[in-house]
Amino acid sequence: MAPMSAEKLSFQDAAFLRLESEQRPFHVAGLMILKEPEDKPRGYYRRLARHCGRLNELWPLFNKKLQNPDTMRNPSWVTAEDYDPAYHVSHYALPAPGRMEDLQVLVSRVHERCLDRHRPLWEIHVIEGLSGGRFALYCKVHHALVDGVGALRMIDTLFSTSPDDMIDFRRARPRALAHHHKLSLARQVGAVTGELKKHYAALPQMSGMLAGMGLDSLLGKRDTPPLPFTAPRTLFNSEIDGRRRVVTAELSLATMRRVADSQNATINDVLLAVCGGALREYLKSQQALPGSTLEAGVPVSIKASSAEDGNKVGFIIAQLFTEEPKPLTRLKRIIRVTKKAKSDLRHLSRTAAQDYANLLMMPTLLLTLTGRAGQIRPPINCIVSNVPGSRQRLYLEGARLEAIYPLSVIFDGMGINITVVSYLKRLCVAITSCPTEQPGIENLGRLMKQQLNALAAAIK
């Protein structure tokens, strides 16, 4: 039985930790680009780094650490009584002239490294020296501690809509965490029994949805959600090593919306069409485009409350129609698929939706332990995630936020992740990949811009 002060990890969160290795770090991250205040005071960066070291006062989960980090026996969170900001905050500068390309290379190297399991699982890097009086913040948090949506919500609470506001640690009200309460053996057994009942009750829902997908496939229906594990094998679905390549790009939100409105579509539909076209052109350049379409896993948050910690994620599978050369035709086909997939997901309970997500990802994740993930047909080819961000200009300690790029996890059999967050009038795109298996992947951001332009031209 876990100690009184322990908070047991969910199966999914514990799996992220057990599967982690030097080749497969399991953290999410945010890269933020900011403009220095015009009246920047002396010692501004030192003060900012010092304040970043106190974020555990604002965000209680930054005080969590693993109870048994070496053995992962009975994986649980406990409060870190030995917290030291020096182990969590780094401060350095880019060499002149401070190019964005240099920052991407630096962040790629930092993103490769695993977090220290003997401490709370997060880091922040304050990076001076970007051209144009700019600097960057790179913050990474283990995926077992928070999902991508939760991480962005945390970051959002750090910023202000006024350049005059500073981080006010007096407003910190760390809520009592679940692991501060005594959990008796009877309560733990009751909780486990309750979870098993929920998953058992969810089986008919998930089975019914899969049966419907299978029937559509047997009847030869076009443009319907595919069954899991029917995606073709590509450059993105082999075993990967520990190298990472972070690529960033920006897409015009006004252009995305104009295309979406013209087709009665969503911004996410247009994003999937842009990704499908860009991946098609990239694979063609590598002479590796499969004859059948690539399929993307699109995460959907199923949390009942934004206050929930951990991971509560559902998935839909969206065909990207990479075999289709015409951008507008590709978009129209994607609209039909996503509409049906979203309808199917809405008819599932939260438990069934999370079970379906586990069905998609867990076989591949578990096979990575034996080094055989590349030997099965992939459940999907890539992950494309779109998270809504702020529509207002944001500031941090007087510095203006110019862009925010969300970086995510890749692993054996799933070697590319495209994550997008909206901010002001643009979508900030971050691509996490393994350059060893995907040569030339740094061109994917440029290809996405080209595909959006092609869609905009097609609707005129």
C-alpha positions in Angstrom: 0.0 0.0 0.0 1.2 3.5 -0.9 2.2 5.7 2.0 -0.3 8.2 3.4 1.2 11.1 1.5 1.4 9.3 -1.9 -0.8 10.0 -5.0 -0.9 6.9 -7.2 -0.3 7.5 -10.9 -2.9 6.5 -13.5 -2.0 3.5 -15.7 -1.4 5.8 -18.7 0.8 8.2 -16.8 2.8 5.4 -15.3 3.2 3.8 -18.7 4.8 7.1 -20.0 7.5 6.8 -17.3 8.1 3.0 -17.7 8.5 3.4 -21.5 10.9 6.3 -21.2 14.6 5.8 -22.2 17.4 8.0 -23.5 16.0 7.3 -27.0 12.4 8.0 -25.9 12.1 11.0 -23.5 8.5 11.5 -22.6 8.1 15.2 -21.9 6.1 18.0 -23.5 7.4 21.5 -23.9 6.7 25.0 -24.9 9.0 27.4 -26.8 8.1 31.0 -26.3 9.5 34.0 -28.2 9.3 37.3 -26.4 10.3 40.9 -27.2 12.4 42.6 -24.5 10.7 45.6 -22.7 11.9 48.9 -24.1 12.8 50.1 -20.7 14.3 46.8 -19.6 15.9 47.3 -16.1 19.4 46.3 -15.3 19.5 42.6 -14.3 16.2 41.9 -16.0 17.2 38.4 -17.1 18.6 37.4 -13.8 15.4 38.5 -12.1 13.3 36.6 -14.7 15.3 33.5 -14.1 14.9 33.9 -10.3 11.2 34.3 -10.7 11.0 31.2 -12.9 12.6 29.2 -10.1 9.7 30.1 -7.9 7.0 28.8 -10.2 6.4 25.9 -7.8 4.7 28.4 -5.6 2.2 29.2 -8.3 1.8 25.7 -9.7 1.5 23.0 -7.0 2.2 20.1 -9.4 5.8 21.6 -9.8 6.4 20.3 -6.3 5.6 16.7 -7.2 8.3 14.1 -7.6 8.3 10.3 -7.9 8.3 8.3 -4.8 10.4 5.4 -6.2 12.2 6.9 -9.2 14.7 4.1 -9.6 12.4 1.1 -9.4 9.0 2.6 -10.3 7.5 0.2 -7.8 4.0 1.3 -7.0 4.4 4.5 -9.0 3.2 7.5 -7.0 3.8 11.2 -6.6 5.0 12.7 -3.3 5.8 16.3 -2.3 9.4 17.3 -2.9 10.8 18.5 0.4 14.2 19.2 -1.1 13.2 21.5 -4.0 16.1 23.6 -5.3 15.5 26.0 -8.2 19.1 25.7 -9.4 18.2 22.3 -10.8 15.2 23.5 -12.7 16.2 26.9 -14.3 19.0 27.5 -16.8 20.1 30.9 -18.1 22.3 31.4 -21.1 22.6 33.3 -24.4 22.8 32.5 -28.1 25.9 33.5 -30.1 25.5 36.5 -32.3 23.7 37.2 -34.5 21.0 35.2 -32.7 19.3 33.5 -35.6 16.0 31.6 -35.2 17.7 28.6 -36.9 20.3 28.6 -34.1 17.6 28.6 -31.5 15.9 25.7 -33.1 19.1 23.7 -33.1 19.7 24.5 -29.4 16.2 23.6 -28.4 16.4 20.4 -30.4 19.4 19.4 -28.3 17.7 20.3 -25.0 14.5 18.5 -26.1 16.5 15.3 -26.5 17.5 15.1 -22.9 15.4 13.3 -20.3 14.4 15.0 -17.1 16.0 13.9 -13.8 13.5 11.6 -12.1 14.9 12.3 -8.6 13.5 15.8 -8.7 10.2 17.4 -9.8 9.9 16.7 -13.5 10.2 20.1 -15.1 12.8 22.6 -16.4 12.8 26.2 -17.8 15.6 27.7 -19.9 15.9 31.4 -20.3 17.7 32.1 -23.6 19.0 35.6 -24.4 20.4 36.9 -27.6 17.7 36.4 -30.3 18.0 39.1 -33.0 15.7 42.1 -32.9 15.9 42.5 -29.1 14.1 39.2 -28.5 14.7 36.2 -26.2 13.2 32.8 -25.7 11.8 30.7 -22.8 11.8 26.9 -23.3 9.8 25.0 -20.6 9.5 21.3 -20.5 7.4 19.1 -18.2 7.1 15.3 -18.1 4.0 14.0 -19.9 3.2 11.9 -16.9 2.8 15.1 -14.9 0.6 17.1 -17.3 -0.7 16.7 -20.9 -0.1 19.3 -23.6 -3.4 21.1 -23.1 -2.8 21.3 -19.4 0.8 22.7 -19.9 -0.5 25.4 -22.2 -3.2 26.4 -19.7 -0.5 26.7 -17.0 1.6 28.9 -19.2 -1.4 31.0 -20.0 -1.9 31.7 -16.3 1.6 33.0 -16.1 1.1 35.7 -18.7 -0.8 39.0 -18.4 -2.7 41.2 -20.9 -0.8 44.3 -19.5 2.9 45.1 -20.0 2.9 46.7 -16.5 2.0 43.5 -14.6 4.7 41.5 -12.9 4.4 37.9 -11.6 2.7 38.3 -8.2 3.7 35.4 -6.0 1.4 36.8 -3.3 -1.6 35.6 -5.3 -0.4 32.0 -5.1 -3.0 29.8 -3.5 -1.7 26.2 -3.8 -4.7 24.0 -3.5 -4.6 20.9 -1.4 -3.5 18.0 -3.6 -5.1 14.6 -3.5 -1.9 13.0 -2.2 -2.1 15.0 1.0 -5.1 13.0 2.1 -5.0 9.6 3.8 -6.1 6.7 1.5 -7.2 3.7 3.5 -6.9 0.2 2.0 -10.7 -0.1 1.7 -10.9 3.2 -0.2 -8.1 2.1 -2.6 -9.8 -1.3 -3.3 -13.1 0.5 -3.8 -11.5 3.0 -6.2 -10.0 0.1 -8.2 -13.3 -1.8 -8.3 -15.1 1.3 -9.5 -12.6 1.8 -12.3 -13.0 -1.8 -13.5 -16.7 -1.4 -13.5 -16.5 1.7 -15.6 -14.2 0.1 -18.2 -16.4 -3.0 -18.4 -19.5 -0.9 -19.0 -17.6 1.0 -21.7 -16.8 -2.1 -23.7 -20.1 -2.3 -25.7 -19.8 1.4 -26.7 -16.2 1.0 -28.1 -17.0 -2.4 -29.7 -20.0 -0.9 -31.4 -18.0 1.9 -32.9 -15.3 -0.4 -34.1 -17.9 -2.7 -35.6 -19.3 0.2 -37.5 -15.9 1.1 -38.9 -15.3 -2.5 -39.9 -18.7 -2.6 -41.7 -17.9 0.6 -43.6 -14.6 -0.9 -44.7 -16.3 -4.2 -45.9 -18.9 -2.2 -47.8 -16.1 -0.2 -49.5 -17.5 3.1 -48.3 -15.2 6.0 -49.1 -14.1 8.9 -46.9 -15.2 7.3 -43.6 -13.1 6.9 -40.4 -10.7 3.9 -40.8 -10.1 1.1 -38.4 -7.0 1.3 -36.2 -3.8 -0.4 -37.5 -4.7 0.0 -41.2 -2.3 2.9 -41.9 0.6 2.3 -44.4 4.1 2.1 -43.2 6.2 5.3 -43.9 9.4 7.0 -42.9 7.6 8.2 -39.8 6.8 4.7 -38.5 10.1 3.0 -37.9 12.3 2.7 -34.7 13.9 6.0 -33.8 17.1 7.0 -32.0 17.6 9.8 -29.4 18.2 12.6 -32.0 15.5 15.2 -32.3 14.7 18.0 -34.8 12.4 20.8 -33.8 10.9 22.8 -36.7 8.7 25.8 -36.3 6.4 27.7 -38.7 3.5 30.2 -38.6 0.3 30.1 -40.6 -2.1 33.0 -41.1 -5.3 32.4 -39.0 -7.2 34.8 -41.3 -6.3 32.7 -44.3 -7.2 29.5 -42.5 -10.6 30.9 -41.5 -11.3 32.2 -45.0 -10.7 28.7 -46.4 -12.7 27.0 -43.7 -15.7 29.3 -44.1 -15.7 28.8 -47.9 -16.2 25.0 -47.3 -18.3 25.0 -44.1 -15.3 23.5 -42.4 -13.4 23.9 -39.1 -10.0 25.4 -38.7 -8.8 21.9 -37.7 -10.1 20.5 -41.0 -8.0 23.0 -42.9 -5.0 22.3 -40.7 -5.3 18.6 -41.5 -5.5 19.3 -45.2 -2.4 21.5 -45.0 -0.5 18.8 -43.1 -1.7 16.2 -45.6 -0.4 18.2 -48.6 2.9 19.0 -46.9 3.5 15.4 -45.9 2.7 14.3 -49.4 5.3 16.7 -50.9 7.9 15.8 -48.3 7.5 12.0 -48.9 7.5 12.6 -52.7 10.9 14.4 -52.3 12.2 11.4 -50.4 10.7 9.0 -53.0 8.8 7.4 -50.2 5.1 8.4 -50.8 2.9 5.3 -50.2 0.1 4.5 -52.6 -2.6 4.6 -49.8 -3.3 7.6 -47.6 -1.5 8.5 -44.4 -3.7 8.6 -41.3 -3.4 11.1 -38.5 -4.3 10.7 -34.8 -6.0 13.9 -33.6 -6.1 14.2 -29.8 -9.3 15.5 -28.2 -9.3 16.5 -24.5 -12.1 14.7 -22.6 -11.4 16.2 -19.1 -14.5 17.0 -17.2 -12.8 20.0 -15.7 -9.7 22.1 -16.6 -8.6 21.7 -13.0 -7.8 18.0 -13.5 -4.2 17.0 -13.5 -2.7 14.2 -15.5 -3.8 13.0 -19.0 -7.5 12.6 -20.1 -7.2 12.3 -23.9 -9.4 10.8 -26.6 -8.5 10.3 -30.3 -10.1 10.4 -33.6 -8.4 9.0 -36.8 -8.4 11.3 -39.7 -7.3 10.2 -43.2 -5.0 12.9 -44.7 -5.6 11.8 -48.4 -2.0 12.1 -49.3 -2.6 10.2 -52.5 -4.8 13.1 -53.6 -2.9 15.7 -55.7 -5.6 18.5 -55.5 -5.5 20.5 -52.3 -9.2 21.5 -52.3 -10.4 18.0 -53.1 -8.3 16.7 -50.2 -9.9 19.2 -47.9 -13.4 18.2 -48.9 -12.7 14.6 -48.3 -11.1 15.3 -44.9 -14.3 17.3 -43.9 -16.5 14.2 -44.5 -14.2 12.0 -42.4 -13.7 14.2 -39.4 -17.5 15.0 -39.2 -18.2 11.3 -38.9 -15.3 10.6 -36.5 -16.4 13.5 -34.2 -20.0 12.2 -34.2 -18.7 8.7 -33.2 -16.6 10.1 -30.4 -19.5 12.2 -29.0 -21.5 9.1 -28.5 -18.9 7.5 -26.3 -18.6 8.0 -22.6 -15.4 9.5 -21.2 -14.2 6.1 -20.2 -14.9 4.5 -23.6 -13.2 7.4 -25.3 -10.1 7.0 -23.2 -10.2 3.2 -23.7 -10.2 3.9 -27.5 -7.2 6.2 -27.2 -5.4 3.4 -25.2 -6.3 0.9 -27.9 -4.7 3.1 -30.5 -1.5 3.9 -28.7 -0.7 1.3 -26.1 0.1 -1.6 -28.3 2.8 0.4 -30.1 4.0 1.9 -26.8 4.3 -1.5 -25.2 6.1 -3.0 -28.2 8.8 -0.3 -27.9 9.9 -2.1 -24.7 11.0 -5.1 -26.8 12.2 -3.0 -29.8 9.5 -4.4 -32.1 7.2 -1.4 -32.6 8.5 -1.1 -36.1 7.4 -4.6 -37.0 3.6 -4.1 -36.7 1.4 -2.0 -38.9 1.1 1.5 -37.4 -2.2 2.4 -35.8 -1.7 5.9 -37.3 1.1 7.6 -39.2 1.4 10.8 -37.2 -0.2 13.0 -34.6 -1.7 16.4 -35.4 -2.9 18.3 -32.4 -4.5 21.8 -32.5 -4.9 23.7 -29.2 -6.7 27.0 -28.9 -4.6 29.8 -27.5 -5.1 33.4 -26.5 -6.7 36.0 -28.8 -5.2 38.8 -26.7 -1.7 40.1 -26.7 0.2 38.7 -23.7 3.1 39.9 -21.6 5.5 38.4 -19.1 7.4 40.7 -16.8 6.9 43.5 -19.3 8.1 41.4 -22.3 5.7 41.0 -25.2 4.9 37.4 -26.2 5.4 37.1 -30.0 4.9 33.4 -30.6 4.5 30.1 -28.6 5.4 26.7 -30.1 4.2 23.5 -28.4 6.6 20.6 -28.6 5.6 17.0 -28.0 6.6 13.4 -27.7 7.7 11.0 -30.4 8.5 7.3 -30.0 9.2 4.1 -32.0 6.6 3.6 -34.7 5.4 7.2 -34.3 8.3 9.4 -35.2 6.6 12.7 -36.0 4.3 15.0 -34.0 2.8 18.2 -35.3 1.3 20.4 -32.6 -0.3 23.8 -33.2 -1.5 26.6 -30.9 -3.4 29.7 -32.0 -2.1 33.1 -30.8 -3.5 36.4 -32.0 -3.8 36.2 -35.8 -1.7 33.2 -36.5 -1.2 29.5 -35.8 2.2 28.6 -34.3 3.3 25.2 -35.6 5.9 23.0 -33.9 7.1 19.8 -35.5 9.0 17.3 -33.4 10.8 14.6 -35.4 13.7 12.3 -35.6 16.1 13.5 -38.3 18.0 10.2 -38.5 14.9 8.5 -40.0 13.5 11.7 -41.7 16.2 13.5 -43.7 15.2 16.9 -44.9 12.4 17.2 -42.4 13.4 20.8 -41.7 11.6 21.7 -44.9 8.2 20.6 -43.6 7.3 24.0 -42.1 7.9 25.7 -45.5 5.8 23.1 -47.2 2.9 23.7 -44.9 2.9 27.4 -45.8 2.9 26.5 -49.5 0.0 24.2 -49.0 -2.1 26.8 -47.2 -1.3 29.3 -50.1 -2.4 26.6 -52.6 -5.7 26.1 -50.7 -6.3 29.9 -50.6 -5.7 30.1 -54.3 -8.1 27.2 -55.0 -11.1 28.9 -53.4 -10.8 32.2 -55.3 
